[in-house]
Amino acid sequence: MRRLIRGGTVLTEDGPRRAQILISGDLIEAVLDPVLEAPADAEVFEAEGWWVMPGGIDAHVHSRDPGFPDKEDFDSLTAAAAAGGITTVVDMPNTVPAVASAHLLRDKAALVQARARVDFGLWGLVRSTSSPETLADLLAAGAVGLKAYLGYAFRSSDGSVRYSADSAAPDLEAPPDYGSLARLAPALVGMDALLAVHAEDAQMLREFARPIKDYEDILAGRPDLAEAMAISALGLISSRTALKVHIAHLSSASGLRAALLARSDGADLSLETCPQYLHLSAADYPRLGALMKMNPPIRTEADRAALLQGLLAGEISIVATDHAPHTDAEKLQASLADAHPGSPGVQTLYLSCLEIAQRQGDAWRAAAWASVEPARRLGLWPQKGRLGPGSDADLTLVEPGPETVASVEAMQSRQRHGALMDQRFGFAVRAVFSRGQLVAQDGRPCGPAGWGRMVRPHS
């Protein structure tokens, strides 16, 4: 089937211009002059007045599938993604069982593919006991990269990953640490692997742990110094071994400074931050309460401003969501101390980036943060993140001007309350195509479950 997207302003590799996109099957066949007549066999989709952007890529989501169907599954996750213009989600490995081997990755891929409405990638898990051979098999099975959780133990009884201040319990395996990552680094470099890390120094978190009575306790118990120390250590490993490291959910000015210092010493670090760290600060706690509890925490206004400046300066290249839904009982009906950390967010990723970029004078920059740069770092470009011949026909059609509100009613995730609840964005996602298939219109998913397929990095 051929389809022509007509009348829009297209973000080409040379910048935005009036153009038409001709789709053939899954792929973009051509970017055409706007005055050319539609081919006789092409179905025309009118996009007059809209922007045509590459489909979004959320490099950091938690589908909860398998393991936590009451929180989310791949159907509801990818319905929310499609509604917000995200055509590829990359799922973290801490589902149950955690994706710590090639056979578990293959099992998970088969399970979630039947539910996926958009394309997906999978991260593999690094345990403290992981061997180079196990990690090589994970990558050969199609993992986009590997993820290490500093301070998070592996529980052998059910194969789960959980934060633990005490990993001495009999069924808990010690978390990966700087020593285990340094041991694995030369082998990972030989595999050209990307290592993503939850970067909070575990020993520092243990030393600063305290009962949680208010939001100040959260900030004091997970200080920015813990993030900066972890990034400094990871940067040193990278600069000495050439390991490619991806810092997940950067939350602090101190962490950013540590990353820039490590880069100056030769570290290969990519930095990812999240919309909640760019839109919110601790001052929003009286309004949002436990909805904004997450790890690492949303910090001060000074941290928010530093991260925004780092994004605009190109020091931070990727915005992802750390989409992490919980049940109402775990989030809305619990005390701050008992509420589970995490928030949904995949549906508002592109809108958040558009709003931030618009406020800074160039809304088109949103595509770099939410599509092009994640595609490049994950090895998915030019299949993903590009509007050009031969690339997947992943398109997000946006109308500038109409306001979209992140309301409970509009959200498609199983958990509809999130940290960005009631945020207003000066754009509307009008239509979303995944490999040429219309998967959402006007903020509502319309594509079939099972359409999405697993993506792998290019060699």
Residue pairs with C-beta under 8 A, 6 or more apart in sequence:
1 24
1 25
1 43
1 436
2 22
2 23
2 24
2 29
2 39
2 41
2 42
2 43
3 22
3 23
3 42
3 43
3 44
3 45
3 436
4 20
4 21
4 22
4 23
4 32
4 38
4 39
4 42
4 43
4 44
4 45
5 20
5 21
5 23
5 45
5 47
5 52
5 395
5 397
5 433
6 20
6 34
6 38
6 44
6 45
6 46
6 47
6 48
7 20
7 34
7 46
7 47
7 48
7 49
7 50
8 18
8 19
8 47
8 48
8 49
8 50
8 51
8 52
8 397
9 16
9 17
9 18
9 19
9 50
9 51
9 52
10 16
10 17
10 18
10 19
10 20
10 21
10 31
10 52
10 387
11 51
11 52
11 53
11 54
11 364
11 367
11 387
12 19
12 31
12 387
12 388
13 386
13 387
13 388
15 364
16 51
16 364
18 34
19 31
19 32
19 33
19 34
19 52
20 31
20 32
20 33
20 34
20 36
20 38
21 28
21 30
21 31
21 32
21 52
21 387
21 393
21 395
22 28
22 29
22 30
22 31
22 32
22 39
22 42
23 29
23 393
23 433
23 436
24 436
25 393
25 435
25 436
26 392
26 393
26 435
26 436
27 389
27 390
27 391
27 392
27 393
27 435
27 436
28 387
28 388
28 389
28 390
28 391
28 392
28 393
29 389
30 389
31 387
31 388
31 389
38 44
45 431
45 438
47 397
47 430
47 431
49 399
50 397
50 398
50 399
50 430
50 431
51 364
51 397
51 398
51 399
51 400
52 387
52 395
52 396
52 397
53 85
53 350
53 364
53 366
53 367
53 371
53 387
53 395
53 396
53 397
53 398
54 367
54 371
54 372
54 375
54 384
54 385
54 386
54 387
54 394
54 395
54 396
55 85
55 86
55 87
55 88
55 118
55 371
55 384
55 392
55 394
55 395
55 396
55 432
55 433
55 434
56 81
56 84
56 85
56 86
56 87
56 88
56 349
56 350
56 370
56 371
56 396
57 86
57 87
57 88
57 89
57 90
57 370
57 371
57 374
57 375
57 378
57 380
57 384
57 385
58 81
58 86
58 88
58 89
58 90
58 320
58 321
58 323
58 346
58 349
58 370
58 374
59 90
59 272
59 318
59 320
59 374
59 377
59 378
60 90
60 92
60 196
60 248
60 249
60 272
60 274
60 320
60 321
60 322
60 323
61 77
61 81
61 89
61 90
61 91
61 92
61 320
61 321
61 322
61 323
61 346
62 72
62 91
62 92
62 94
62 95
62 322
62 323
62 324
62 325
62 342
63 72
63 73
63 74
63 77
63 89
63 91
63 95
63 112
64 71
64 72
64 73
64 77
64 95
64 325
65 72
65 73
65 74
65 77
65 95
65 111
65 112
65 115
66 95
66 96
66 97
66 108
66 111
67 95
67 96
67 97
67 160
68 95
68 96
70 327
70 414
71 325
71 326
71 327
71 330
71 414
71 415
72 325
72 344
72 413
72 414
72 415
73 115
73 414
74 111
74 112
74 115
74 116
74 120
75 115
75 116
75 117
75 449
76 412
76 413
76 414
77 89
77 323
77 346
77 413
78 89
78 115
78 116
78 117
78 118
78 120
78 445
78 449
78 452
79 117
79 412
79 413
79 445
80 323
80 344
80 346
80 347
80 411
80 412
80 413
80 445
81 87
81 89
81 117
81 118
81 346
81 347
82 117
82 118
82 432
82 434
82 439
82 440
82 445
82 447
83 347
83 410
83 412
83 429
83 432
83 440
83 443
83 444
83 445
84 346
84 347
84 348
84 349
84 350
84 351
84 429
84 443
85 350
85 351
85 396
85 398
85 429
85 432
85 440
86 118
86 346
86 347
86 349
86 350
86 370
86 396
87 118
87 119
87 384
87 394
87 395
87 396
87 432
87 433
87 434
87 439
88 118
88 119
88 120
88 121
88 380
88 384
88 394
88 455
89 118
89 119
89 120
89 121
89 323
89 346
90 120
90 121
90 122
90 123
90 144
90 374
90 378
91 112
91 120
91 121
91 122
91 123
92 123
92 147
93 99
93 100
93 122
93 123
93 124
93 125
93 147
93 161
94 125
94 147
94 149
94 152
94 160
94 161
95 108
96 158
96 159
96 160
97 104
97 158
97 159
97 160
98 104
98 125
98 154
98 159
98 160
98 161
99 105
99 108
99 122
99 123
99 124
99 125
99 138
99 143
100 124
100 125
100 127
100 130
100 134
100 138
100 154
100 159
101 134
101 137
101 138
102 134
102 137
102 138
102 140
102 141
104 159
105 122
105 124
105 138
105 141
105 142
105 143
106 141
108 122
109 122
109 142
109 454
112 120
113 120
113 450
113 452
113 453
113 454
114 449
114 450
115 449
115 450
116 449
116 450
116 451
116 452
116 453
117 434
117 439
117 445
117 447
117 448
117 449
117 451
117 452
118 434
118 439
118 447
118 451
118 452
119 384
119 392
119 394
119 434
119 435
119 452
119 453
119 454
119 455
120 452
120 453
120 454
120 455
121 143
121 144
121 378
121 380
121 454
121 455
121 456
122 142
122 143
122 144
122 454
123 143
123 144
123 145
123 146
123 147
123 196
124 135
124 138
124 139
124 141
124 143
124 145
124 146
124 147
125 146
125 147
125 154
125 161
126 135
126 146
126 147
126 148
126 176
126 180
126 181
126 184
126 195
127 154
127 173
127 176
128 154
128 173
128 174
128 175
128 176
128 177
128 180
129 173
130 176
130 180
130 184
132 184
132 187
132 188
132 191
135 146
135 184
135 187
135 188
135 191
135 193
136 187
136 191
138 146
139 146
139 191
139 193
142 454
142 456
144 194
144 378
144 379
144 380
144 455
144 456
144 457
145 193
145 194
145 195
145 196
145 246
145 378
145 457
146 188
146 193
146 194
146 195
146 196
147 195
147 196
147 197
147 198
147 248
148 176
148 181
148 195
148 196
148 197
148 198
149 161
149 175
149 176
149 197
149 198
150 175
150 176
150 177
150 197
150 198
150 199
150 200
150 201
150 202
150 230
151 163
151 164
151 175
151 198
151 200
151 201
151 202
151 205
152 161
152 162
152 163
152 164
152 175
152 198
153 161
153 162
153 163
153 164
153 167
153 172
153 173
153 174
153 175
154 160
154 161
154 172
154 173
154 175
155 161
155 162
155 171
155 172
155 173
156 171
156 172
156 173
157 171
163 295
164 172
164 175
165 205
165 206
165 209
166 172
167 173
167 174
167 175
175 202
177 202
178 233
178 234
178 237
181 195
181 197
181 234
181 237
182 237
182 241
185 237
185 238
185 241
185 243
186 241
188 195
188 243
188 244
189 241
189 242
189 243
189 244
192 244
193 244
194 244
194 245
194 246
194 377
194 378
194 379
195 243
195 244
195 245
195 246
196 245
196 246
196 247
196 248
197 230
197 234
197 245
197 246
197 247
197 248
198 248
198 249
198 295
199 227
199 230
199 231
199 234
199 247
199 248
199 250
199 255
200 222
200 226
200 227
200 230
200 295
200 296
201 225
201 226
201 227
201 229
201 230
201 233
204 223
204 225
204 226
204 229
205 221
205 222
205 226
208 220
208 221
208 222
208 223
208 226
209 221
210 217
210 220
210 221
211 217
211 337
212 218
212 221
212 336
212 337
213 336
213 337
214 336
215 282
215 285
215 336
218 293
218 297
218 336
219 282
219 297
219 299
219 300
222 295
222 296
222 297
224 251
224 252
224 253
224 254
224 255
224 299
224 303
225 254
226 296
227 250
227 251
227 252
227 254
227 255
227 258
227 296
228 252
228 254
228 255
228 257
228 258
229 258
231 247
231 255
231 258
231 259
231 262
231 269
232 258
232 261
232 262
234 245
234 247
234 262
234 267
234 269
235 245
235 258
235 259
235 261
235 262
235 263
235 265
235 267
235 269
236 262
236 265
236 267
237 243
237 245
238 244
238 245
238 262
238 266
238 267
238 268
238 269
239 262
239 265
239 266
239 267
242 268
243 268
244 268
244 270
245 267
245 268
245 269
245 270
246 269
246 270
246 272
246 377
247 255
247 259
247 269
247 270
247 271
247 272
248 272
248 320
248 322
249 272
249 273
249 274
249 277
249 296
249 320
249 322
250 256
250 259
250 271
250 272
250 273
250 277
250 307
250 316
251 273
251 274
251 277
251 296
251 297
251 298
251 299
251 303
251 307
252 296
252 299
252 303
252 306
252 307
253 302
253 303
253 306
253 307
256 271
256 306
256 307
256 310
256 315
256 316
259 267
259 269
259 271
259 315
260 315
262 269
263 269
270 317
270 318
270 377
271 310
271 315
271 316
271 317
271 318
272 316
272 317
272 318
272 319
272 320
273 307
273 310
273 311
273 316
273 318
273 319
274 319
274 320
274 321
274 322
274 345
275 319
275 321
275 345
275 348
275 349
275 352
275 353
275 356
275 420
276 292
276 294
276 298
276 322
276 343
276 345
276 419
276 420
277 298
277 299
277 303
277 304
277 307
278 304
278 307
278 308
278 311
278 319
278 352
278 356
279 304
279 352
279 356
279 420
279 423
280 288
280 292
280 298
280 304
280 419
280 420
281 298
281 299
281 300
281 301
281 303
281 304
282 297
282 298
282 299
282 300
282 301
283 301
284 292
284 298
285 292
288 419
288 421
289 336
290 331
290 332
290 334
290 335
290 336
290 339
291 331
291 332
291 343
291 417
291 418
291 419
291 421
292 298
292 343
292 419
293 336
293 339
293 340
293 341
293 342
294 322
294 324
294 341
294 342
294 343
294 419
295 341
295 342
298 419
307 316
308 356
310 316
311 319
311 356
311 369
312 360
317 368
317 369
317 373
317 377
318 369
318 373
318 374
318 377
319 349
319 352
319 353
319 369
319 370
320 349
320 374
321 345
321 346
321 348
321 349
322 342
322 343
322 345
323 343
323 344
323 345
323 346
323 413
324 341
324 342
324 343
324 344
325 342
325 343
325 344
325 413
325 414
325 415
325 418
326 339
326 340
326 342
326 415
327 415
328 415
328 417
330 339
330 340
331 339
331 340
331 415
331 417
332 417
334 340
343 418
343 419
343 420
344 411
344 413
344 415
344 416
344 417
344 418
345 418
345 419
345 420
346 413
347 406
347 410
347 411
347 412
347 413
348 406
348 418
348 420
348 423
348 425
349 370
350 366
350 370
350 396
350 398
350 429
351 404
351 406
351 425
351 427
351 429
352 420
352 423
352 425
353 365
353 366
353 369
353 370
354 363
354 366
354 398
354 425
354 426
354 427
355 423
355 425
355 426
355 427
356 366
357 363
357 364
357 365
357 366
357 369
358 400
358 426
358 427
363 400
363 427
371 384
371 385
372 381
372 385
372 386
373 385
374 380
374 385
375 381
375 382
375 383
375 384
375 385
375 386
376 385
378 457
379 457
379 458
380 455
380 457
380 458
382 388
382 390
382 391
383 391
383 392
383 455
383 458
384 391
384 392
384 394
384 455
387 395
392 435
393 433
393 435
393 436
394 433
394 434
394 435
395 431
395 432
395 433
396 429
396 432
397 429
397 430
397 431
397 432
397 433
398 427
398 428
398 429
398 430
399 427
399 428
399 430
400 426
400 427
401 426
401 427
401 428
402 426
402 427
402 428
403 424
403 425
403 426
403 428
404 410
404 424
404 425
404 427
404 428
404 429
404 443
405 422
405 423
405 424
405 425
406 418
406 420
406 421
406 422
406 423
406 424
406 425
407 421
407 422
408 416
408 417
408 421
409 416
410 443
411 417
411 418
412 444
412 445
428 442
428 443
429 440
429 442
429 443
430 441
430 442
431 438
431 440
431 441
431 442
432 438
432 439
432 440
432 441
433 439
434 447
434 451
434 452
435 451
435 453
437 447
437 451
438 446
438 447
439 445
439 446
439 447
439 451
440 446
440 447
